[in-house]
């Protein structure tokens, strides 16, 4: 299979060569001429315009399209990732789950296919595509194996984005080629005492004559066992509260850095989740990411974007669980002389579940498009993650019941989808945190 980046780069370049929409004062939307051929999903990638706030794109001359409409590049991404996931990942999915370990060959092939540098510009060795292309890839991977999906998701939406957005040019030149080709990244924010209260960090950093010294520990760190590159958040001045939080780059193998425990989990077992410790870890000055005291801002912005990725993981999971069960009840399992999927009661459940999946996908792609357009998307990301994780849990649970005994045994994938779905309501902001975010933003809008 040809690497995705080689297949898709010509299309991405063609999109980039087209005229970009004006970025400036937003104008009132108006009906565009029917002969206009340009839509938001066909706009060039905005890999360098990774924003949480700012001037939105002028959408005046861009005709509206269905939310889930994909550009030619994104459609080809969907097709190619689906083939890769089914041909390469699916045959190893159950074995990786049982072993609770990511197959090194899967990691290698994710790099070879260009899936680890989707938004990284070509000049740094990446595919140079847009955010929605990454969301498409994450969703397609999750239809087959959510563990592989989250590995790719965290690497792209949190780690790569952090370097693209907050790193200096020297950081981009040094780290992005590695992250695009052979080095997995990990995002170290959570701690034993700071989960939902993400900024109650106990990990501390102090300045030294040669750079910085970090002490503390992190918990629930995704990709940590396989990663060679870690973005670590530590507080340089606890007296300032969250305003003392700073982001640093730590490489695997740095003296004092250790992976002290690998968690045994209910789901996404092949994805490593570990405790990471820092014992007088000394790093040079140039391993500071961005500016001192700005880490909390970086984390908030990155997690807002990352939540769209987790929502896509959940819609992909839900669709995979639904498809797996639908094929079984409509083609294999018979009772009382007919396929169980032909009973009206079963059909109604299948219809309701599929409708909810489509509704969740609408929220996901709307949030992704708004992020790309430079519009405010925080509430959209929260709603997408909240609803997508709820739908994933419901649909994957129902799918087990639709399949009966075959859904309950570990011979197939039905029970794995359900186990994998549970994390969606927990990581990168629990469902309660999402609802709190949504409610606060609505209150600000409606309270007089």
C-alpha positions, 0 to 999 in steps of 0.5 A: 500500500502506497503511503497516504502522504504520497497519495494525498500530498498532490491534492493538498498542494492543489488546494493550497494553490487555490485562493485563500478566503480573506481573513479579516473582519467578519462580514454578514453571510449572504446567499452565494451564486449557484454557480459558485464551486467553492465550499469550506471543505474544499478550502486549503489546509490551515495547518499553521492557523491553529487557533482557539480564538481570533479573527474568523474567516470571511465565509461570505463567498463560500456556499454552505454544504452538508456538514459531513461533506468531505473535500477530495483530499479528505475523501481519499484520506477516508478511503485509504485509512479505511483500507489500511485499518481493515487490511493491516490493523484488524487482523492484529486487533484482538491479539493486541488487546489480549496482550495489552500492547501495541504491535511495533509493526502497527506503529511503524506502518502508521508512520510510513502511511503518514498518519503521525504527521497529518497537519505537520507542514511538508517542509518539516516532513509531514503531510501538510493536510488540514485538521478535518483530515486528521479527524477523518483518519481518527474516526476511520481508525476507531471503526476498527481499533480505538486503541490505535485511533487514540495513539494517532489522535493524541500524537496529532491533535495534542503533541504535534499541534503544540509544537506547530502552534507554540514552538519557536522556529528552531523547535519546529525544525528540530522536533517536527521531522522526528514526530512525523517520521519515527518518534511518538509523542506524549502529553503529560498533564494529569497527576494523581491529585489533578484530574478534572482540576487539571491545574492543581499540579504538584509537579514543579520546575525550577530554573538552573544555570543550564536550564530547568529541573523538574520533579514530580509525577504524572498519571494516566499518560497516553502513549507513554510506553512507546513515546520518545518525546514528552510535553510536560506541564509543571509549575515554576511558581506555585504562589502564582497558582495556575499562572506559574504553569509552564510547558517543557519538552523532555526526551525519553532517556533523560536522567531521572525520567522514568516510566514507573507503572503501566496501568491494566485497564478495562478498555483500549488495552493496546494503548499504553497508559502509565505513571511517569516520574521526574526525579531531578530531571534536568533539561536545557533552556531550549526545551522550554516550550513557548513562554514561562507561565503560559502553560495553562493557556497552552493546555486549555487551547490544546485540550479544546481541539483534542476533544474533537479528536476524542469525539471522532474516536467515539463516533468511529467506535460507535459506527464500527460497533453498529456495523459489526452487529448489523452485518450479523443480525441481517446476514447470519443469525436466524430465529423463528425462520428469519434473520433477527434483523428482520424483526421490526423491534430489532429494526427500530433499535438499529434505526434509532442507534444509527440516527444517533451516530449520524447526529453525533458525527454532525456535531463532530464535523461542525466543531472541526469546520468551525475550528478550521475557520477560526471561529469560536468552537469551545462549546461545539467541541464540548457538545461533540465529545459529550454526545459522541461518548454517550452514543458510543456507550449506548450503541456498543452496549446495544450491539452486544445485546443484538448479537446475543451470545456472540456479542458477549464472547471475546471471539469477536469485537462486539464486547471490545467496542463496549469496553473501549467506549467507556474511556470516552466519558473520562479522558480529555475532560469527563462528561461532567466537565463537558456539561459544566463547560456548555452550561457556563457558556450558555449562562454567559449568553442568556443570563441577564 
